[in-house]
Amino acid sequence: MVTRQVPKPAELLELMKFKKPELDAKKRRLQGALTIGDLRTIAKRRTPKAAFDYTEGAAEGELSLARARQAFEDIEFHPSILRDVSTVDTSCTIWGGPSSLPFGIAPTGFTRLMQTEGETAGAGAAAAAGIPFTLSTLGTTSIEDVKAANPHGRNWFQLYVMRDREISYELVRRAAANNFDTLFFTVDTPVAGARLRDKRNGFSIPPQLTLGTIVNAIPRPWWWYDFLTTPKLEFASLSATGGTVGDLLNAAMDPSISFDDLAIIRDLFPGKIVIKGVQNVEDSRRLVDLGVDGIVLSNHGGRQLDRAPIPFHLLPQVVREVGADTEIAIDTGIMNGADIVAACALGAKFTLIGRAYLYGLMAGGRAGVDRTIEILRDQIVRTMQLLEVASLDELSPKHVTQLRRLVPVAAPDAGVRAEG
């Protein structure tokens, strides 16, 4: 039988301890975000539909992106036991330099569209965290301004090869002059993918004021205030503006890009050359034979070819073929620190975050990007401790099983005649 008593006032006082309220709305908002999904929710609430959909969306039916995210969910971890994980080392070396965490910020275009601080916020947050920042050819902050925002950290540059080759060559020279140590030669964008959300939204660069955008702006006056009271939104490295994203990409990109272009860029850039957008084993081997410094397995965040290979599924095959000869990174679909740990266990030396970074940016500018990195760092450390590994080097394929939903259909035997 339960014995009951009248609570003593002193006991009640012990329970009545109130947390000091946070009066700063931004801090309160970001402190309440415990996952990248929470940051996404805040970002969607604070950002106009066209800008949010540009970030969130992918090509055509968006199957590539959905499959990439599902692949990270469809894993099983296998922890060890009775190992000392009181301290965990998350640092690594990638492409000749250090990173305090096994991820960096991926190149993203039109970044000031999402939030006015744009690439400056990303570069500053990367500098504070000791991780690399990558500037896109389609960035809205110049190479020189990114260098100023991250003067002592690692800056990388993502290069598209343009129809006017001299534009690309000059960008490479500027990146080298500002001590960007790694160049991502991007190979998966001969033409623009069909990003249907942007077409349905009438999305253009710069954004146009229409009845729809004005109505959508009513609950988001802070975004429009920032947009209208800060320098004009335009490409920092290109002069072309006006039109849909697809129009701009198709006008600038050259579908005749070839291995000859890679050779020219290698002669121009003194740092590391990494090929971004690799999607099969054969190309990985050829690139390694050509002596590139690294590859990024990527389907461009699902924004180019829909139904493209899933980078996380491709990773073990490429690691077996060329992992001993070059350093391999991966992107697309990463939304949790556990995704990053799983990728490292299967042989990735590094990972890149795109949308996760932009959700933080839209949720709170520089402070939001800091929060993104903090969330992922905490998830990485906790996952490693629960797996009972004290460093990234201790991770191996024995720690992860990929649970496949999409199993290739075997080709029919050529010697058997189909019935029918």
C-alpha positions in Angstrom: 0.0 0.0 0.0 1.3 3.5 -0.9 2.0 5.8 2.0 1.1 9.4 1.3 2.2 12.6 3.1 1.6 16.3 2.8 4.5 17.8 0.7 6.9 20.0 2.7 7.3 23.6 1.5 11.1 23.1 1.3 10.6 20.1 -1.0 8.2 22.1 -3.2 10.8 24.9 -3.5 13.4 22.5 -4.7 11.1 21.6 -7.6 10.2 25.2 -8.4 13.4 26.2 -10.1 12.6 28.2 -13.2 15.0 28.5 -16.1 16.1 32.1 -16.9 14.1 33.1 -20.0 16.1 33.9 -23.2 15.0 37.3 -24.3 16.9 37.2 -27.6 14.3 35.8 -30.1 17.0 34.4 -32.5 18.9 32.7 -29.7 15.7 31.2 -28.3 14.7 30.0 -31.7 18.1 28.4 -32.5 18.5 26.9 -29.0 15.2 25.1 -29.5 16.4 23.4 -32.7 17.8 20.0 -31.8 18.1 18.5 -35.3 18.7 19.7 -38.8 15.0 18.9 -39.3 14.1 21.5 -36.6 16.3 24.1 -38.4 14.5 23.2 -41.7 11.1 23.9 -40.0 12.3 27.3 -38.8 13.8 28.1 -42.2 10.6 27.3 -44.0 8.6 29.6 -41.7 11.0 32.5 -42.3 11.8 32.2 -46.0 9.7 33.0 -49.0 8.4 30.0 -50.8 10.4 30.4 -54.1 13.7 30.8 -52.2 13.0 27.9 -49.8 11.9 25.7 -52.7 15.0 26.5 -54.6 17.0 25.2 -51.6 14.8 22.3 -50.8 14.0 21.1 -54.3 15.6 18.7 -56.7 15.2 17.6 -60.3 12.0 16.3 -61.9 10.3 13.8 -59.5 13.0 14.4 -56.9 13.6 10.6 -56.7 17.4 10.9 -56.5 17.3 13.1 -53.4 14.6 11.0 -51.7 16.6 7.8 -52.4 19.8 9.3 -51.1 18.2 10.3 -47.8 16.5 7.0 -47.5 19.9 5.2 -48.0 21.3 6.9 -44.9 18.2 5.8 -42.9 18.5 2.3 -44.1 21.6 1.3 -42.2 22.3 -0.8 -39.1 25.1 0.2 -36.7 27.2 -2.5 -35.0 28.8 -1.1 -31.8 31.8 -2.5 -30.0 31.8 -2.8 -26.2 34.0 -2.0 -23.2 36.3 0.6 -24.9 37.4 3.9 -23.5 35.5 6.7 -25.3 35.7 9.3 -22.6 37.3 11.5 -25.2 36.6 11.3 -29.0 38.8 12.7 -31.7 36.7 13.9 -34.7 39.6 15.5 -36.6 40.9 14.3 -39.9 43.3 15.3 -42.7 41.8 15.7 -46.2 43.5 16.7 -49.4 46.6 17.9 -47.7 45.2 19.8 -44.8 43.4 19.5 -41.5 39.7 19.6 -40.5 38.4 19.5 -37.0 35.4 17.5 -38.2 34.8 15.0 -41.0 32.6 17.4 -43.0 32.9 20.8 -44.7 30.4 23.2 -46.2 29.5 22.3 -49.8 29.4 24.8 -52.7 25.9 26.4 -53.0 24.7 28.9 -55.6 22.7 32.1 -55.0 23.4 31.8 -51.3 22.5 35.4 -50.3 19.0 34.7 -51.7 18.4 32.4 -48.8 19.6 34.9 -46.2 21.4 38.1 -46.8 24.6 37.1 -45.0 25.1 34.4 -47.5 28.5 32.9 -48.0 30.1 35.3 -45.5 28.1 33.5 -42.8 29.2 30.1 -44.0 32.8 31.0 -44.3 32.9 32.7 -40.9 31.2 29.7 -39.3 33.6 27.3 -41.0 36.5 29.4 -39.7 35.2 29.3 -36.2 34.7 25.5 -36.3 37.9 24.7 -38.1 36.3 23.1 -41.1 36.7 23.9 -44.9 34.3 26.2 -46.7 33.6 25.8 -50.4 32.6 28.7 -52.7 30.5 28.0 -55.8 31.1 29.5 -59.2 27.5 30.7 -58.8 28.1 32.2 -55.4 26.9 35.7 -54.5 30.0 36.6 -52.6 33.4 37.2 -54.2 36.5 35.0 -53.9 38.2 37.9 -52.2 35.4 38.5 -49.7 35.2 34.8 -48.7 39.0 35.0 -48.1 38.4 38.0 -45.8 35.7 36.1 -43.9 37.9 33.1 -43.5 41.5 34.5 -43.7 43.3 31.7 -41.9 41.1 28.7 -42.5 40.7 26.4 -45.5 38.8 27.8 -48.5 37.9 25.7 -51.5 36.5 26.7 -54.9 34.0 24.8 -57.0 34.5 25.4 -60.7 32.0 25.1 -63.6 33.6 25.1 -67.0 31.9 27.9 -69.0 31.3 28.3 -72.7 33.6 31.3 -72.4 36.6 29.4 -71.1 38.5 32.5 -70.2 35.9 33.3 -67.5 36.6 29.9 -65.9 40.4 30.4 -66.2 40.3 33.8 -64.5 38.3 32.4 -61.6 40.9 29.7 -61.2 43.7 32.3 -61.2 41.8 34.4 -58.6 41.2 31.4 -56.3 44.9 30.5 -56.5 45.9 34.1 -55.8 43.8 34.1 -52.6 45.3 30.8 -51.4 42.2 28.6 -51.9 44.0 25.2 -51.5 41.5 22.9 -53.3 39.5 23.2 -56.5 36.4 21.1 -57.2 36.3 20.5 -60.9 32.6 19.8 -61.4 31.6 17.3 -64.1 27.9 16.6 -63.6 26.4 19.7 -65.1 26.8 19.8 -68.9 23.2 21.3 -68.9 20.8 22.2 -66.2 18.6 19.6 -64.6 14.8 20.2 -64.8 14.1 21.8 -61.4 10.3 21.9 -61.6 9.7 23.7 -58.3 11.5 26.7 -59.7 9.5 26.7 -62.9 6.2 26.4 -61.0 7.2 29.2 -58.7 8.4 31.4 -61.6 11.7 31.6 -59.7 14.3 33.9 -61.3 17.5 35.6 -60.4 17.1 38.2 -59.1 13.6 37.5 -57.6 10.8 39.5 -59.2 8.0 41.2 -57.3 4.7 39.7 -58.4 1.3 39.5 -56.8 2.2 36.0 -55.6 5.5 37.0 -54.1 4.0 40.0 -52.4 1.3 37.9 -50.8 3.9 35.3 -49.7 6.0 38.1 -48.3 3.3 39.4 -45.9 4.2 37.0 -43.0 8.0 37.3 -43.8 8.7 41.0 -43.8 12.2 40.5 -42.3 13.4 38.6 -45.4 12.1 41.3 -47.7 13.6 44.0 -45.5 17.0 42.4 -45.7 16.6 41.8 -49.5 15.6 45.3 -50.3 18.0 47.1 -48.0 21.3 45.3 -48.7 23.5 45.3 -51.9 21.8 43.9 -55.0 21.6 40.2 -55.3 23.9 39.1 -58.1 26.6 36.6 -59.0 29.9 37.6 -57.6 31.9 35.8 -60.3 29.6 36.1 -63.3 28.0 39.1 -65.1 24.9 37.2 -66.3 21.7 37.7 -64.4 18.0 37.6 -65.2 15.9 34.5 -66.0 15.3 31.2 -64.4 18.1 29.1 -62.9 17.9 26.7 -65.8 18.2 29.5 -68.3 21.2 30.9 -66.5 22.9 27.5 -66.3 22.2 26.6 -69.9 23.6 29.9 -71.1 26.8 29.5 -69.1 27.6 25.8 -69.1 29.2 24.0 -72.0 28.0 20.5 -72.8 31.2 19.9 -74.8 33.3 19.8 -71.5 36.0 17.0 -71.8 39.1 15.6 -70.2 41.1 18.1 -72.2 39.5 20.8 -70.0 40.6 19.0 -66.9 44.2 19.0 -68.2 44.1 22.8 -68.7 42.7 23.5 -65.3 45.3 21.3 -63.7 48.0 23.4 -65.3 46.4 26.6 -64.0 45.8 25.6 -60.4 48.7 24.9 -58.1 46.6 23.3 -55.3 44.7 20.1 -55.1 42.4 19.1 -57.9 39.3 17.2 -56.9 36.6 15.9 -59.3 33.1 16.5 -58.0 30.1 14.6 -59.5 31.6 11.2 -60.1 28.9 8.5 -60.3 30.5 5.2 -61.3 33.4 3.0 -60.6 34.9 3.2 -64.2 35.2 7.0 -64.1 36.7 6.8 -60.7 39.5 4.5 -61.9 40.2 6.6 -65.0 40.4 9.8 -62.9 42.8 8.2 -60.4 44.9 6.9 -63.3 45.1 10.5 -64.5 46.5 11.5 -61.1 43.7 13.7 -59.6 44.0 14.4 -55.9 40.5 13.2 -54.9 37.0 12.6 -56.0 33.6 13.5 -54.6 30.8 11.0 -55.2 27.8 13.1 -55.8 24.7 13.4 -57.9 24.5 17.1 -57.2 22.1 16.8 -54.4 19.6 15.2 -56.8 19.4 18.5 -58.7 20.7 17.2 -62.1 19.8 13.7 -63.3 16.9 12.3 -61.5 17.2 8.5 -60.8 20.9 9.0 -60.6 23.1 6.6 -58.6 22.9 6.9 -54.8 26.4 8.1 -53.7 26.2 6.4 -50.3 25.4 3.0 -52.1 28.2 3.6 -54.6 30.8 4.4 -51.9 31.9 0.9 -50.9 32.4 -0.1 -54.6 34.5 2.9 -55.3 36.5 2.5 -52.1 37.3 -1.1 -53.0 38.5 0.0 -56.4 40.4 3.2 -55.8 40.3 3.9 -52.1 44.0 2.9 -51.6 45.0 5.3 -54.3 43.0 8.5 -53.6 40.9 10.2 -51.0 37.1 9.9 -51.5 34.5 12.3 -50.2 30.7 12.1 -50.5 27.7 14.4 -50.5 23.9 14.3 -51.1 21.3 13.5 -48.5 23.3 14.1 -45.3 21.0 15.4 -42.6 22.5 13.9 -39.4 25.9 13.3 -37.8 25.1 9.6 -37.9 25.0 9.8 -41.7 28.6 11.2 -41.6 29.8 8.5 -39.3 28.3 5.8 -41.5 30.0 7.3 -44.6 33.3 7.4 -42.8 32.9 3.8 -41.7 32.4 2.7 -45.3 35.6 4.4 -46.5 34.8 8.1 -47.1 37.6 10.4 -45.9 35.2 13.4 -45.8 31.7 14.5 -46.4 30.0 17.8 -47.5 26.8 19.4 -46.3 24.7 21.6 -48.6 21.0 21.8 -47.6 21.8 21.2 -43.9 24.0 24.3 -44.0 21.4 26.4 -45.9 18.6 25.4 -43.5 20.7 26.9 -40.6 21.5 30.0 -42.7 17.8 30.6 -43.4 16.9 29.9 -39.8 19.3 32.4 -38.3 22.1 33.7 -40.5 25.6 33.2 -39.2 24.3 32.0 -35.8 22.1 29.5 -37.6 25.1 28.0 -39.5 27.0 27.8 -36.2 24.0 25.9 -34.8 24.0 23.5 -37.8 27.7 22.7 -37.2 27.1 22.3 -33.4 24.2 19.9 -34.0 26.2 17.7 -36.4 29.2 17.8 -34.2 27.2 16.6 -31.2 25.6 13.8 -33.2 29.0 12.7 -34.6 30.5 12.5 -31.1 27.5 10.8 -29.6 27.3 8.2 -32.4 31.1 7.5 -32.1 30.8 7.1 -28.4 27.9 4.7 -28.7 29.8 2.7 -31.3 32.7 2.8 -28.9 35.3 4.2 -31.3 37.6 7.0 -30.1 38.7 8.3 -33.5 37.6 8.3 -37.1 40.5 5.9 -38.0 38.9 3.3 -35.8 35.7 3.3 -37.9 35.5 0.5 -40.5 32.9 -1.4 -42.6 32.3 -3.8 -39.7 30.4 -1.0 -37.9 27.8 -0.5 -40.6 25.4 -2.7 -42.7 23.6 -1.1 -45.6 20.0 -2.3 -45.7 19.1 -2.1 -49.4 15.5 -1.4 -50.5 16.5 -1.0 -54.2 18.0 -4.3 -55.4 19.1 -4.4 -59.1 17.0 -6.7 -61.2 19.3 -9.4 -62.7 19.6 -9.3 -66.5 17.9 -12.2 -68.2 20.1 -15.1 -69.5 20.9 -14.3 -73.1 20.5 -17.9 -74.0 16.9 -18.2 -72.7 14.2 -17.1 -75.0 11.6 -14.9 -73.3 8.1 -16.5 -73.1 5.2 -14.7 -74.5 
